[in-house]
Amino acid sequence: MLVPVRCFTCGKLIANIYNEYLTQLKQGEEPNKVMDSLKITRYCCRRMFVSSVETIYQVIPYYEALRKRRAEIQSEME
Ligand SMILES: [Zn+2]
């Protein structure tokens, strides 16, 4: 999924710093140090970062196939 805008538990805004978190992870930083530097201190918020999995790129092909199939059906109807 896309990262939630706010922490589910405390409501802290997290979507605005998620890209910075991913950028620093790709540079080889340790996740706990990145979260400390971004001032993510509560474990409810840290959970949002650690447990978030980007599944959007796995889902997109299905929507593209669905759109393609709908176009085929539409062209057969005409
Ligand atoms: Zn929180």
PDB file of the backbone (N, CA, C, O) and the ligand in Angstrom, with CONECT records:
HET     ZN  A 101       1
ATOM      1  N   MET A   1       0.843  -1.192   0.000  1.00  0.00           N
ATOM      2  CA  MET A   1       0.000   0.000   0.000  1.00  0.00           C
ATOM      3  C   MET A   1       0.872   1.233   0.000  1.00  0.00           C
ATOM      4  O   MET A   1       2.070   1.185   0.278  1.00  0.00           O
ATOM      5  N   LEU A   2       0.230   2.335  -0.320  1.00  0.00           N
ATOM      6  CA  LEU A   2       0.905   3.610  -0.127  1.00  0.00           C
ATOM      7  C   LEU A   2       0.985   3.862   1.366  1.00  0.00           C
ATOM      8  O   LEU A   2       0.158   3.366   2.132  1.00  0.00           O
ATOM      9  N   VAL A   3       1.979   4.632   1.778  1.00  0.00           N
ATOM     10  CA  VAL A   3       2.125   4.890   3.203  1.00  0.00           C
ATOM     11  C   VAL A   3       0.946   5.741   3.680  1.00  0.00           C
ATOM     12  O   VAL A   3       0.558   6.686   2.993  1.00  0.00           O
ATOM     13  N   PRO A   4       0.374   5.425   4.835  1.00  0.00           N
ATOM     14  CA  PRO A   4      -0.733   6.232   5.357  1.00  0.00           C
ATOM     15  C   PRO A   4      -0.268   7.652   5.659  1.00  0.00           C
ATOM     16  O   PRO A   4       0.899   7.886   5.972  1.00  0.00           O
ATOM     17  N   VAL A   5      -1.193   8.584   5.561  1.00  0.00           N
ATOM     18  CA  VAL A   5      -0.839   9.989   5.788  1.00  0.00           C
ATOM     19  C   VAL A   5      -0.479  10.213   7.253  1.00  0.00           C
ATOM     20  O   VAL A   5       0.471  10.935   7.557  1.00  0.00           O
ATOM     21  N   ARG A   6      -1.228   9.604   8.154  1.00  0.00           N
ATOM     22  CA  ARG A   6      -0.994   9.792   9.584  1.00  0.00           C
ATOM     23  C   ARG A   6      -0.800   8.450  10.271  1.00  0.00           C
ATOM     24  O   ARG A   6      -1.230   7.408   9.776  1.00  0.00           O
ATOM     25  N   CYS A   7      -0.140   8.500  11.422  1.00  0.00           N
ATOM     26  CA  CYS A   7       0.014   7.312  12.256  1.00  0.00           C
ATOM     27  C   CYS A   7      -1.374   6.861  12.703  1.00  0.00           C
ATOM     28  O   CYS A   7      -2.187   7.681  13.129  1.00  0.00           O
ATOM     29  N   PHE A   8      -1.645   5.563  12.608  1.00  0.00           N
ATOM     30  CA  PHE A   8      -2.968   5.053  12.965  1.00  0.00           C
ATOM     31  C   PHE A   8      -3.291   5.284  14.434  1.00  0.00           C
ATOM     32  O   PHE A   8      -4.453   5.491  14.783  1.00  0.00           O
ATOM     33  N   THR A   9      -2.293   5.251  15.291  1.00  0.00           N
ATOM     34  CA  THR A   9      -2.528   5.310  16.720  1.00  0.00           C
ATOM     35  C   THR A   9      -2.568   6.741  17.256  1.00  0.00           C
ATOM     36  O   THR A   9      -3.536   7.126  17.912  1.00  0.00           O
ATOM     37  N   CYS A  10      -1.528   7.534  16.984  1.00  0.00           N
ATOM     38  CA  CYS A  10      -1.446   8.861  17.602  1.00  0.00           C
ATOM     39  C   CYS A  10      -1.825   9.980  16.645  1.00  0.00           C
ATOM     40  O   CYS A  10      -2.055  11.106  17.085  1.00  0.00           O
ATOM     41  N   GLY A  11      -1.898   9.699  15.341  1.00  0.00           N
ATOM     42  CA  GLY A  11      -2.314  10.737  14.401  1.00  0.00           C
ATOM     43  C   GLY A  11      -1.201  11.643  13.927  1.00  0.00           C
ATOM     44  O   GLY A  11      -1.471  12.627  13.239  1.00  0.00           O
ATOM     45  N   LYS A  12       0.047  11.346  14.271  1.00  0.00           N
ATOM     46  CA  LYS A  12       1.154  12.187  13.820  1.00  0.00           C
ATOM     47  C   LYS A  12       1.274  12.085  12.300  1.00  0.00           C
ATOM     48  O   LYS A  12       1.139  11.004  11.728  1.00  0.00           O
ATOM     49  N   LEU A  13       1.527  13.221  11.659  1.00  0.00           N
ATOM     50  CA  LEU A  13       1.705  13.269  10.218  1.00  0.00           C
ATOM     51  C   LEU A  13       3.007  12.567   9.845  1.00  0.00           C
ATOM     52  O   LEU A  13       4.077  12.969  10.302  1.00  0.00           O
ATOM     53  N   ILE A  14       2.927  11.520   9.017  1.00  0.00           N
ATOM     54  CA  ILE A  14       4.141  10.774   8.674  1.00  0.00           C
ATOM     55  C   ILE A  14       4.394  10.729   7.175  1.00  0.00           C
ATOM     56  O   ILE A  14       5.524  10.478   6.755  1.00  0.00           O
ATOM     57  N   ALA A  15       3.371  10.965   6.356  1.00  0.00           N
ATOM     58  CA  ALA A  15       3.540  10.835   4.903  1.00  0.00           C
ATOM     59  C   ALA A  15       4.531  11.856   4.358  1.00  0.00           C
ATOM     60  O   ALA A  15       5.173  11.617   3.335  1.00  0.00           O
ATOM     61  N   ASN A  16       4.658  13.001   5.042  1.00  0.00           N
ATOM     62  CA  ASN A  16       5.540  14.050   4.531  1.00  0.00           C
ATOM     63  C   ASN A  16       7.015  13.716   4.710  1.00  0.00           C
ATOM     64  O   ASN A  16       7.860  14.323   4.052  1.00  0.00           O
ATOM     65  N   ILE A  17       7.347  12.770   5.581  1.00  0.00           N
ATOM     66  CA  ILE A  17       8.752  12.429   5.779  1.00  0.00           C
ATOM     67  C   ILE A  17       9.079  11.027   5.306  1.00  0.00           C
ATOM     68  O   ILE A  17      10.217  10.580   5.447  1.00  0.00           O
ATOM     69  N   TYR A  18       8.102  10.324   4.748  1.00  0.00           N
ATOM     70  CA  TYR A  18       8.344   8.942   4.334  1.00  0.00           C
ATOM     71  C   TYR A  18       9.345   8.859   3.180  1.00  0.00           C
ATOM     72  O   TYR A  18      10.195   7.969   3.163  1.00  0.00           O
ATOM     73  N   ASN A  19       9.250   9.780   2.217  1.00  0.00           N
ATOM     74  CA  ASN A  19      10.204   9.755   1.101  1.00  0.00           C
ATOM     75  C   ASN A  19      11.622  10.022   1.574  1.00  0.00           C
ATOM     76  O   ASN A  19      12.567   9.413   1.071  1.00  0.00           O
ATOM     77  N   GLU A  20      11.781  10.916   2.527  1.00  0.00           N
ATOM     78  CA  GLU A  20      13.102  11.191   3.096  1.00  0.00           C
ATOM     79  C   GLU A  20      13.638   9.934   3.784  1.00  0.00           C
ATOM     80  O   GLU A  20      14.821   9.613   3.674  1.00  0.00           O
ATOM     81  N   TYR A  21      12.767   9.236   4.485  1.00  0.00           N
ATOM     82  CA  TYR A  21      13.138   7.975   5.140  1.00  0.00           C
ATOM     83  C   TYR A  21      13.633   6.963   4.115  1.00  0.00           C
ATOM     84  O   TYR A  21      14.678   6.342   4.309  1.00  0.00           O
ATOM     85  N   LEU A  22      12.883   6.793   3.016  1.00  0.00           N
ATOM     86  CA  LEU A  22      13.285   5.834   1.984  1.00  0.00           C
ATOM     87  C   LEU A  22      14.591   6.248   1.323  1.00  0.00           C
ATOM     88  O   LEU A  22      15.443   5.407   1.034  1.00  0.00           O
ATOM     89  N   THR A  23      14.745   7.544   1.085  1.00  0.00           N
ATOM     90  CA  THR A  23      15.975   8.044   0.459  1.00  0.00           C
ATOM     91  C   THR A  23      17.184   7.713   1.309  1.00  0.00           C
ATOM     92  O   THR A  23      18.207   7.255   0.800  1.00  0.00           O
ATOM     93  N   GLN A  24      17.062   7.949   2.620  1.00  0.00           N
ATOM     94  CA  GLN A  24      18.200   7.684   3.503  1.00  0.00           C
ATOM     95  C   GLN A  24      18.459   6.184   3.636  1.00  0.00           C
ATOM     96  O   GLN A  24      19.605   5.765   3.797  1.00  0.00           O
ATOM     97  N   LEU A  25      17.399   5.374   3.569  1.00  0.00           N
ATOM     98  CA  LEU A  25      17.607   3.920   3.617  1.00  0.00           C
ATOM     99  C   LEU A  25      18.380   3.436   2.399  1.00  0.00           C
ATOM    100  O   LEU A  25      19.252   2.575   2.506  1.00  0.00           O
ATOM    101  N   LYS A  26      18.048   4.006   1.225  1.00  0.00           N
ATOM    102  CA  LYS A  26      18.735   3.606  -0.004  1.00  0.00           C
ATOM    103  C   LYS A  26      20.203   4.001   0.026  1.00  0.00           C
ATOM    104  O   LYS A  26      21.028   3.402  -0.664  1.00  0.00           O
ATOM    105  N   GLN A  27      20.525   5.006   0.822  1.00  0.00           N
ATOM    106  CA  GLN A  27      21.925   5.421   0.954  1.00  0.00           C
ATOM    107  C   GLN A  27      22.672   4.557   1.958  1.00  0.00           C
ATOM    108  O   GLN A  27      23.851   4.791   2.225  1.00  0.00           O
ATOM    109  N   GLY A  28      21.993   3.558   2.515  1.00  0.00           N
ATOM    110  CA  GLY A  28      22.658   2.614   3.388  1.00  0.00           C
ATOM    111  C   GLY A  28      22.578   2.931   4.865  1.00  0.00           C
ATOM    112  O   GLY A  28      23.264   2.302   5.670  1.00  0.00           O
ATOM    113  N   GLU A  29      21.747   3.901   5.239  1.00  0.00           N
ATOM    114  CA  GLU A  29      21.602   4.248   6.656  1.00  0.00           C
ATOM    115  C   GLU A  29      20.794   3.161   7.377  1.00  0.00           C
ATOM    116  O   GLU A  29      20.017   2.433   6.761  1.00  0.00           O
ATOM    117  N   GLU A  30      20.996   3.073   8.682  1.00  0.00           N
ATOM    118  CA  GLU A  30      20.226   2.117   9.484  1.00  0.00           C
ATOM    119  C   GLU A  30      18.848   2.713   9.773  1.00  0.00           C
ATOM    120  O   GLU A  30      18.746   3.892  10.112  1.00  0.00           O
ATOM    121  N   PRO A  31      17.781   1.907   9.640  1.00  0.00           N
ATOM    122  CA  PRO A  31      16.420   2.440   9.827  1.00  0.00           C
ATOM    123  C   PRO A  31      16.211   3.112  11.183  1.00  0.00           C
ATOM    124  O   PRO A  31      15.552   4.149  11.257  1.00  0.00           O
ATOM    125  N   ASN A  32      16.763   2.538  12.260  1.00  0.00           N
ATOM    126  CA  ASN A  32      16.523   3.154  13.568  1.00  0.00           C
ATOM    127  C   ASN A  32      17.189   4.520  13.675  1.00  0.00           C
ATOM    128  O   ASN A  32      16.637   5.424  14.304  1.00  0.00           O
ATOM    129  N   LYS A  33      18.361   4.688  13.075  1.00  0.00           N
ATOM    130  CA  LYS A  33      19.029   5.985  13.126  1.00  0.00           C
ATOM    131  C   LYS A  33      18.326   7.013  12.246  1.00  0.00           C
ATOM    132  O   LYS A  33      18.269   8.196  12.581  1.00  0.00           O
ATOM    133  N   VAL A  34      17.788   6.548  11.114  1.00  0.00           N
ATOM    134  CA  VAL A  34      17.050   7.463  10.239  1.00  0.00           C
ATOM    135  C   VAL A  34      15.805   7.968  10.958  1.00  0.00           C
ATOM    136  O   VAL A  34      15.498   9.159  10.914  1.00  0.00           O
ATOM    137  N   MET A  35      15.081   7.049  11.628  1.00  0.00           N
ATOM    138  CA  MET A  35      13.870   7.460  12.342  1.00  0.00           C
ATOM    139  C   MET A  35      14.215   8.405  13.494  1.00  0.00           C
ATOM    140  O   MET A  35      13.470   9.345  13.770  1.00  0.00           O
ATOM    141  N   ASP A  36      15.345   8.156  14.169  1.00  0.00           N
ATOM    142  CA  ASP A  36      15.776   9.073  15.231  1.00  0.00           C
ATOM    143  C   ASP A  36      16.068  10.461  14.667  1.00  0.00           C
ATOM    144  O   ASP A  36      15.688  11.472  15.256  1.00  0.00           O
ATOM    145  N   SER A  37      16.756  10.500  13.506  1.00  0.00           N
ATOM    146  CA  SER A  37      17.119  11.797  12.931  1.00  0.00           C
ATOM    147  C   SER A  37      15.888  12.539  12.422  1.00  0.00           C
ATOM    148  O   SER A  37      15.875  13.769  12.388  1.00  0.00           O
ATOM    149  N   LEU A  38      14.847  11.793  12.025  1.00  0.00           N
ATOM    150  CA  LEU A  38      13.613  12.428  11.559  1.00  0.00           C
ATOM    151  C   LEU A  38      12.652  12.700  12.720  1.00  0.00           C
ATOM    152  O   LEU A  38      11.515  13.121  12.505  1.00  0.00           O
ATOM    153  N   LYS A  39      13.109  12.462  13.938  1.00  0.00           N
ATOM    154  CA  LYS A  39      12.336  12.703  15.165  1.00  0.00           C
ATOM    155  C   LYS A  39      11.066  11.849  15.224  1.00  0.00           C
ATOM    156  O   LYS A  39      10.019  12.299  15.690  1.00  0.00           O
ATOM    157  N   ILE A  40      11.180  10.608  14.742  1.00  0.00           N
ATOM    158  CA  ILE A  40      10.106   9.627  14.916  1.00  0.00           C
ATOM    159  C   ILE A  40      10.471   8.848  16.169  1.00  0.00           C
ATOM    160  O   ILE A  40      11.241   7.890  16.106  1.00  0.00           O
ATOM    161  N   THR A  41       9.921   9.255  17.301  1.00  0.00           N
ATOM    162  CA  THR A  41      10.351   8.676  18.567  1.00  0.00           C
ATOM    163  C   THR A  41       9.359   7.663  19.137  1.00  0.00           C
ATOM    164  O   THR A  41       9.761   6.686  19.769  1.00  0.00           O
ATOM    165  N   ARG A  42       8.071   7.894  18.915  1.00  0.00           N
ATOM    166  CA  ARG A  42       7.073   6.971  19.485  1.00  0.00           C
ATOM    167  C   ARG A  42       7.054   5.665  18.707  1.00  0.00           C
ATOM    168  O   ARG A  42       7.185   5.665  17.483  1.00  0.00           O
ATOM    169  N   TYR A  43       6.889   4.546  19.419  1.00  0.00           N
ATOM    170  CA  TYR A  43       6.945   3.280  18.718  1.00  0.00           C
ATOM    171  C   TYR A  43       5.739   3.035  17.845  1.00  0.00           C
ATOM    172  O   TYR A  43       5.803   2.225  16.920  1.00  0.00           O
ATOM    173  N   CYS A  44       4.622   3.725  18.118  1.00  0.00           N
ATOM    174  CA  CYS A  44       3.468   3.580  17.225  1.00  0.00           C
ATOM    175  C   CYS A  44       3.786   4.164  15.847  1.00  0.00           C
ATOM    176  O   CYS A  44       3.359   3.623  14.827  1.00  0.00           O
ATOM    177  N   CYS A  45       4.532   5.262  15.820  1.00  0.00           N
ATOM    178  CA  CYS A  45       4.905   5.884  14.545  1.00  0.00           C
ATOM    179  C   CYS A  45       6.017   5.088  13.865  1.00  0.00           C
ATOM    180  O   CYS A  45       6.015   4.924  12.645  1.00  0.00           O
ATOM    181  N   ARG A  46       6.966   4.596  14.662  1.00  0.00           N
ATOM    182  CA  ARG A  46       8.074   3.809  14.102  1.00  0.00           C
ATOM    183  C   ARG A  46       7.525   2.538  13.440  1.00  0.00           C
ATOM    184  O   ARG A  46       8.037   2.079  12.419  1.00  0.00           O
ATOM    185  N   ARG A  47       6.482   1.992  14.043  1.00  0.00           N
ATOM    186  CA  ARG A  47       5.840   0.815  13.463  1.00  0.00           C
ATOM    187  C   ARG A  47       5.316   1.104  12.051  1.00  0.00           C
ATOM    188  O   ARG A  47       5.388   0.248  11.169  1.00  0.00           O
ATOM    189  N   MET A  48       4.784   2.325  11.846  1.00  0.00           N
ATOM    190  CA  MET A  48       4.241   2.691  10.538  1.00  0.00           C
ATOM    191  C   MET A  48       5.327   2.655   9.474  1.00  0.00           C
ATOM    192  O   MET A  48       5.077   2.245   8.341  1.00  0.00           O
ATOM    193  N   PHE A  49       6.535   3.084   9.837  1.00  0.00           N
ATOM    194  CA  PHE A  49       7.638   3.099   8.874  1.00  0.00           C
ATOM    195  C   PHE A  49       8.167   1.690   8.627  1.00  0.00           C
ATOM    196  O   PHE A  49       8.379   1.286   7.484  1.00  0.00           O
ATOM    197  N   VAL A  50       8.373   0.956   9.704  1.00  0.00           N
ATOM    198  CA  VAL A  50       9.007  -0.359   9.599  1.00  0.00           C
ATOM    199  C   VAL A  50       8.098  -1.354   8.891  1.00  0.00           C
ATOM    200  O   VAL A  50       8.572  -2.203   8.137  1.00  0.00           O
ATOM    201  N   SER A  51       6.777  -1.252   9.134  1.00  0.00           N
ATOM    202  CA  SER A  51       5.868  -2.269   8.614  1.00  0.00           C
ATOM    203  C   SER A  51       5.251  -1.905   7.270  1.00  0.00           C
ATOM    204  O   SER A  51       4.501  -2.700   6.705  1.00  0.00           O
ATOM    205  N   SER A  52       5.553  -0.710   6.745  1.00  0.00           N
ATOM    206  CA  SER A  52       4.962  -0.305   5.481  1.00  0.00           C
ATOM    207  C   SER A  52       5.636  -1.025   4.314  1.00  0.00           C
ATOM    208  O   SER A  52       6.862  -1.029   4.200  1.00  0.00           O
ATOM    209  N   VAL A  53       4.828  -1.629   3.456  1.00  0.00           N
ATOM    210  CA  VAL A  53       5.344  -2.338   2.290  1.00  0.00           C
ATOM    211  C   VAL A  53       4.740  -1.701   1.049  1.00  0.00           C
ATOM    212  O   VAL A  53       3.522  -1.557   0.941  1.00  0.00           O
ATOM    213  N   GLU A  54       5.602  -1.322   0.116  1.00  0.00           N
ATOM    214  CA  GLU A  54       5.129  -0.702  -1.123  1.00  0.00           C
ATOM    215  C   GLU A  54       4.604  -1.779  -2.061  1.00  0.00           C
ATOM    216  O   GLU A  54       5.383  -2.467  -2.721  1.00  0.00           O
ATOM    217  N   THR A  55       3.280  -1.926  -2.121  1.00  0.00           N
ATOM    218  CA  THR A  55       2.688  -2.945  -2.983  1.00  0.00           C
ATOM    219  C   THR A  55       2.097  -2.349  -4.244  1.00  0.00           C
ATOM    220  O   THR A  55       1.584  -3.082  -5.089  1.00  0.00           O
ATOM    221  N   ILE A  56       2.158  -1.031  -4.389  1.00  0.00           N
ATOM    222  CA  ILE A  56       1.496  -0.395  -5.528  1.00  0.00           C
ATOM    223  C   ILE A  56       2.049  -0.898  -6.852  1.00  0.00           C
ATOM    224  O   ILE A  56       1.301  -1.032  -7.820  1.00  0.00           O
ATOM    225  N   TYR A  57       3.366  -1.183  -6.912  1.00  0.00           N
ATOM    226  CA  TYR A  57       3.959  -1.619  -8.174  1.00  0.00           C
ATOM    227  C   TYR A  57       3.601  -3.063  -8.488  1.00  0.00           C
ATOM    228  O   TYR A  57       3.734  -3.495  -9.633  1.00  0.00           O
ATOM    229  N   GLN A  58       3.147  -3.820  -7.488  1.00  0.00           N
ATOM    230  CA  GLN A  58       2.658  -5.168  -7.742  1.00  0.00           C
ATOM    231  C   GLN A  58       1.209  -5.146  -8.205  1.00  0.00           C
ATOM    232  O   GLN A  58       0.756  -6.073  -8.878  1.00  0.00           O
ATOM    233  N   VAL A  59       0.475  -4.089  -7.849  1.00  0.00           N
ATOM    234  CA  VAL A  59      -0.952  -4.005  -8.163  1.00  0.00           C
ATOM    235  C   VAL A  59      -1.186  -3.377  -9.531  1.00  0.00           C
ATOM    236  O   VAL A  59      -2.144  -3.734 -10.216  1.00  0.00           O
ATOM    237  N   ILE A  60      -0.331  -2.457  -9.935  1.00  0.00           N
ATOM    238  CA  ILE A  60      -0.523  -1.701 -11.180  1.00  0.00           C
ATOM    239  C   ILE A  60      -0.718  -2.606 -12.399  1.00  0.00           C
ATOM    240  O   ILE A  60      -1.617  -2.334 -13.195  1.00  0.00           O
ATOM    241  N   PRO A  61       0.080  -3.676 -12.590  1.00  0.00           N
ATOM    242  CA  PRO A  61      -0.132  -4.517 -13.783  1.00  0.00           C
ATOM    243  C   PRO A  61      -1.542  -5.076 -13.896  1.00  0.00           C
ATOM    244  O   PRO A  61      -2.045  -5.243 -15.007  1.00  0.00           O
ATOM    245  N   TYR A  62      -2.191  -5.367 -12.776  1.00  0.00           N
ATOM    246  CA  TYR A  62      -3.550  -5.899 -12.820  1.00  0.00           C
ATOM    247  C   TYR A  62      -4.533  -4.855 -13.332  1.00  0.00           C
ATOM    248  O   TYR A  62      -5.450  -5.176 -14.087  1.00  0.00           O
ATOM    249  N   TYR A  63      -4.339  -3.604 -12.920  1.00  0.00           N
ATOM    250  CA  TYR A  63      -5.209  -2.544 -13.407  1.00  0.00           C
ATOM    251  C   TYR A  63      -4.978  -2.278 -14.883  1.00  0.00           C
ATOM    252  O   TYR A  63      -5.917  -1.993 -15.626  1.00  0.00           O
ATOM    253  N   GLU A  64      -3.712  -2.374 -15.308  1.00  0.00           N
ATOM    254  CA  GLU A  64      -3.423  -2.183 -16.730  1.00  0.00           C
ATOM    255  C   GLU A  64      -4.057  -3.295 -17.554  1.00  0.00           C
ATOM    256  O   GLU A  64      -4.606  -3.032 -18.624  1.00  0.00           O
ATOM    257  N   ALA A  65      -3.988  -4.548 -17.066  1.00  0.00           N
ATOM    258  CA  ALA A  65      -4.605  -5.670 -17.774  1.00  0.00           C
ATOM    259  C   ALA A  65      -6.122  -5.510 -17.815  1.00  0.00           C
ATOM    260  O   ALA A  65      -6.759  -5.805 -18.827  1.00  0.00           O
ATOM    261  N   LEU A  66      -6.694  -5.039 -16.705  1.00  0.00           N
ATOM    262  CA  LEU A  66      -8.142  -4.826 -16.639  1.00  0.00           C
ATOM    263  C   LEU A  66      -8.576  -3.757 -17.634  1.00  0.00           C
ATOM    264  O   LEU A  66      -9.581  -3.915 -18.327  1.00  0.00           O
ATOM    265  N   ARG A  67      -7.812  -2.666 -17.699  1.00  0.00           N
ATOM    266  CA  ARG A  67      -8.134  -1.583 -18.632  1.00  0.00           C
ATOM    267  C   ARG A  67      -8.029  -2.082 -20.076  1.00  0.00           C
ATOM    268  O   ARG A  67      -8.855  -1.737 -20.921  1.00  0.00           O
ATOM    269  N   LYS A  68      -7.004  -2.897 -20.349  1.00  0.00           N
ATOM    270  CA  LYS A  68      -6.812  -3.425 -21.693  1.00  0.00           C
ATOM    271  C   LYS A  68      -7.980  -4.341 -22.075  1.00  0.00           C
ATOM    272  O   LYS A  68      -8.481  -4.277 -23.198  1.00  0.00           O
ATOM    273  N   ARG A  69      -8.408  -5.186 -21.143  1.00  0.00           N
ATOM    274  CA  ARG A  69      -9.515  -6.113 -21.402  1.00  0.00           C
ATOM    275  C   ARG A  69     -10.815  -5.355 -21.621  1.00  0.00           C
ATOM    276  O   ARG A  69     -11.607  -5.718 -22.490  1.00  0.00           O
ATOM    277  N   ARG A  70     -11.041  -4.298 -20.834  1.00  0.00           N
ATOM    278  CA  ARG A  70     -12.254  -3.488 -21.019  1.00  0.00           C
ATOM    279  C   ARG A  70     -12.258  -2.838 -22.406  1.00  0.00           C
ATOM    280  O   ARG A  70     -13.300  -2.750 -23.057  1.00  0.00           O
ATOM    281  N   ALA A  71     -11.078  -2.384 -22.851  1.00  0.00           N
ATOM    282  CA  ALA A  71     -10.985  -1.779 -24.183  1.00  0.00           C
ATOM    283  C   ALA A  71     -11.284  -2.810 -25.255  1.00  0.00           C
ATOM    284  O   ALA A  71     -11.924  -2.494 -26.258  1.00  0.00           O
ATOM    285  N   GLU A  72     -10.822  -4.060 -25.054  1.00  0.00           N
ATOM    286  CA  GLU A  72     -11.112  -5.123 -26.013  1.00  0.00           C
ATOM    287  C   GLU A  72     -12.609  -5.393 -26.084  1.00  0.00           C
ATOM    288  O   GLU A  72     -13.180  -5.520 -27.167  1.00  0.00           O
ATOM    289  N   ILE A  73     -13.241  -5.479 -24.903  1.00  0.00           N
ATOM    290  CA  ILE A  73     -14.687  -5.738 -24.850  1.00  0.00           C
ATOM    291  C   ILE A  73     -15.444  -4.602 -25.516  1.00  0.00           C
ATOM    292  O   ILE A  73     -16.394  -4.830 -26.265  1.00  0.00           O
ATOM    293  N   GLN A  74     -15.014  -3.373 -25.238  1.00  0.00           N
ATOM    294  CA  GLN A  74     -15.668  -2.196 -25.825  1.00  0.00           C
ATOM    295  C   GLN A  74     -15.566  -2.226 -27.346  1.00  0.00           C
ATOM    296  O   GLN A  74     -16.530  -1.913 -28.045  1.00  0.00           O
ATOM    297  N   SER A  75     -14.389  -2.604 -27.858  1.00  0.00           N
ATOM    298  CA  SER A  75     -14.214  -2.625 -29.314  1.00  0.00           C
ATOM    299  C   SER A  75     -15.019  -3.761 -29.942  1.00  0.00           C
ATOM    300  O   SER A  75     -15.455  -3.641 -31.087  1.00  0.00           O
ATOM    301  N   GLU A  76     -15.226  -4.862 -29.214  1.00  0.00           N
ATOM    302  CA  GLU A  76     -16.043  -5.951 -29.738  1.00  0.00           C
ATOM    303  C   GLU A  76     -17.519  -5.566 -29.773  1.00  0.00           C
ATOM    304  O   GLU A  76     -18.266  -6.024 -30.638  1.00  0.00           O
ATOM    305  N   MET A  77     -17.932  -4.727 -28.834  1.00  0.00           N
ATOM    306  CA  MET A  77     -19.335  -4.306 -28.776  1.00  0.00           C
ATOM    307  C   MET A  77     -19.675  -3.354 -29.917  1.00  0.00           C
ATOM    308  O   MET A  77     -20.822  -3.287 -30.361  1.00  0.00           O
ATOM    309  N   GLU A  78     -18.681  -2.625 -30.383  1.00  0.00           N
ATOM    310  CA  GLU A  78     -18.956  -1.626 -31.430  1.00  0.00           C
ATOM    311  C   GLU A  78     -18.986  -2.233 -32.816  1.00  0.00           C
ATOM    312  O   GLU A  78     -19.205  -1.521 -33.796  1.00  0.00           O
TER     313      GLU A  78
HETATM  314 ZN    ZN A 101       2.208   7.371  16.325  1.00  0.00          ZN2+
END
